[in-house]
Amino acid sequence: MAYYADPSTDSRQVLRDTAETLSVTFYSGETATDADGSVTIGIVDEAGATVVASGTATTSSGSGVYTYSLAAQSNLKKLTATWSGTWGSAMTFDTHHEIVGAWYATPAEVRNMDSILGEATTFPAADLVDAIDYATAIIDDYTGASWTQRYHREVLNGTNSDTIRVAEMFPTTLLSASIDGTALTASQISEVALFDDGSLQRKSDTWTYTNPGNGVVVEYEAGVGTVAPNDIRWAARTLARYHLLEQVSRIPDRAISVQSEFGQIQLAQPGMNRPTPLPDVNVVLNRHRHRAPTAF
C-alpha cells in the first residue's frame, strides 16, 4: 500500500512575524497511520539555507498526525519541510510552506458570506483556504502583480549593464543577490534601486554576464502594497465564495444557460478580459490590471 503525507492547509501560508504549528497527517492508502517510532523534521528555505536543523523532534497529535511549532519568521521566504520516520521502512516526505506579508481574505471573512455561513459540514475550513488560494492565484495572474508582499527567487542571465529585470513587478526589498557565486555585500545591496517595472539598477557596478549565463541569483520581496485594496479584497472573497458554491452546484459544468420559473437565465462565461464568470469581479480586476491584454 502506498504512503502519503497530507499537510494541513492552515499552514500552507504563514503570516510574517507570527508563529505557526505545521501539521501533517500520514496515510497508508486512505488510513491515517502512526509511524513505528518518532518522526523528525528539517526545514530549509528556497536557497537551501537551514531554518530548522534536520532531525528535530516533532509531536504526535493523533492518529497519523504530527506537528511542529515553527518560530515566527521575519523575512518572507518559501520553505520545504522534510518529515522523516519509519512505516515498516524508513521514509521521508516533503511539505511546502510560504511566509507571506498578508492575505487577500481570511477563512472567517469567507465563512460569514451568504450561503457559506453555518455550512461548516458542506464547506470545512480546509475548503475555505483552498478557495482563497484559488481566488488569489486568479487575481495575481490576471492583474500581473501581487497586491501584498510575496517572496521570489530568480536565477537570471547577467546583462553586463547596471540594470537587470526580474519577472515580478513592484519589487520592494532586495533580500540577497549573488553573481557567479559571489554574494553582494549589504552595502552593495543597499545601493540597488528597485523600480515598479521590475528593474533592479546598481549604482556603480554591473550585473556581470558569466559564461554560460544564469549566474545572477536574486531573492526579493514584491507587491503593490502591504495590504490589498478593499475592492481587491472584496473580489477575492466573492470569487472564493463562488468557487465553493460551484463545487456543490447542480448546474452542469458546460451549461451556458438555465431555464427557471422566471424564464431563461444566461450564464456569464470567462473569456478575454473576463477572467472569471463574475462580471462585477471582472470589472475590479480590469481596473487594476498591470498586464497588457493577450493578442490573438
C-alpha positions, -999 to 999 in steps of 0.1 A, spaced: 0 0 0 13 34 -9 21 60 18 11 97 16 16 128 36 -13 153 37 -2 187 51 -28 210 68 -40 238 46 -38 261 76 0 261 75 3 264 37 8 301 41 22 316 73 19 353 81 52 371 86 63 376 123 38 350 136 44 316 150 26 287 133 21 250 140 29 229 110 8 198 108 8 167 86 -12 135 85 5 104 72 -16 78 54 -13 42 43 -37 43 14 -67 60 29 -60 51 66 -42 76 89 -12 57 102 13 63 130 50 59 124 67 29 141 87 53 162 93 90 163 90 115 134 116 142 129 117 173 108 142 195 90 133 228 72 153 247 45 144 278 25 144 280 -12 181 290 -13 189 258 7 197 276 40 188 257 71 158 271 90 153 241 113 180 215 117 174 181 102 164 156 129 144 180 151 117 162 170 80 166 162 49 160 183 24 131 178 -10 147 179 -34 119 170 -37 90 146 -11 96 119 -9 133 128 24 150 136 31 187 143 60 211 147 58 246 161 76 269 137 90 301 153 80 335 138 99 343 106 108 380 100 116 376 63 93 364 35 105 331 22 94 297 8 102 267 30 105 230 24 99 208 54 112 172 53 95 148 77 113 116 84 100 84 101 96 47 98 65 30 85 78 -5 80 108 11 64 125 45 66 106 71 46 108 109 41 80 133 29 83 169 19 57 196 26 59 232 13 51 264 32 53 301 24 59 331 47 37 359 33 31 395 41 -7 395 42 -38 377 28 -65 390 5 -91 373 26 -93 351 57 -114 320 62 -135 338 88 -144 365 62 -154 340 36 -173 319 63 -195 349 71 -207 353 35 -242 343 23 -247 306 17 -214 298 34 -223 309 69 -235 279 91 -225 254 64 -193 240 81 -201 204 71 -205 213 34 -177 238 34 -150 229 60 -122 253 69 -97 235 46 -120 241 16 -122 278 25 -84 280 25 -82 263 -9 -109 286 -23 -89 317 -11 -57 303 -27 -77 298 -59 -90 334 -59 -56 348 -51 -39 329 -80 -66 342 -104 -62 378 -93 -24 378 -93 -22 361 -127 -47 383 -144 -36 416 -129 1 408 -134 11 417 -98 7 407 -62 -13 431 -41 5 422 -9 42 414 -3 54 380 -15 88 363 -17 105 355 -50 139 339 -60 151 340 -96 182 328 -115 190 352 -143 215 359 -171 237 388 -163 234 418 -186 268 435 -185 250 467 -176 239 484 -144 203 472 -149 186 437 -147 149 429 -148 131 404 -126 99 387 -136 77 403 -109 65 439 -110 67 462 -79 99 448 -62 102 464 -28 131 447 -10 162 431 -23 169 404 2 201 390 -13 219 388 -47 249 370 -60 269 370 -93 287 338 -103 285 326 -67 299 358 -51 273 374 -28 267 412 -30 276 428 4 249 446 24 264 479 13 261 469 -24 226 457 -19 216 490 -3 228 508 -35 205 489 -58 175 509 -69 142 490 -74 117 501 -100 80 492 -104 86 476 -138 108 450 -121 141 467 -130 170 465 -105 197 491 -111 231 491 -95 246 525 -86 282 520 -96 286 484 -110 271 460 -134 252 427 -134 281 409 -149 274 383 -176 290 349 -167 296 322 -193 273 302 -199 250 327 -182 223 322 -155 249 333 -130 229 360 -112 207 349 -83 184 373 -66 160 370 -37 134 397 -32 100 408 -19 75 422 -43 40 436 -41 19 467 -48 15 474 -11 14 458 23 -24 454 24 -46 448 -7 -71 475 -17 -106 470 -4 -120 462 -39 -93 435 -45 -102 420 -11 -139 421 -20 -131 404 -53 -111 377 -35 -139 370 -10 -165 369 -38 -145 347 -61 -137 323 -32 -174 321 -23 -183 314 -60 -156 287 -62 -170 270 -31 -206 271 -43 -196 259 -77 -183 226 -62 -218 217 -49 -239 233 -77 -262 210 -97 -257 231 -128 -238 211 -154 -202 224 -158 -207 231 -195 -241 248 -192 -243 283 -207 -279 290 -197 -306 276 -173 -343 276 -175 -363 285 -144 -398 296 -135 -387 332 -143 -375 323 -178 -342 315 -194 -311 328 -175 -279 333 -195 -248 323 -175 -217 346 -178 -187 329 -193 -150 336 -188 -131 349 -218 -106 375 -230 -107 404 -204 -132 383 -184 -111 361 -162 -140 349 -141 -177 341 -146 -185 371 -123 -189 404 -142 -186 426 -111 -153 409 -102 -140 412 -137 -146 450 -136 -125 453 -105 -97 431 -119 -96 450 -152 -95 483 -134 -64 472 -115 -47 453 -144 -10 459 -150 -6 433 -177 -15 441 -213 -43 420 -228 -33 389 -248 -34 395 -285 -49 368 -308 
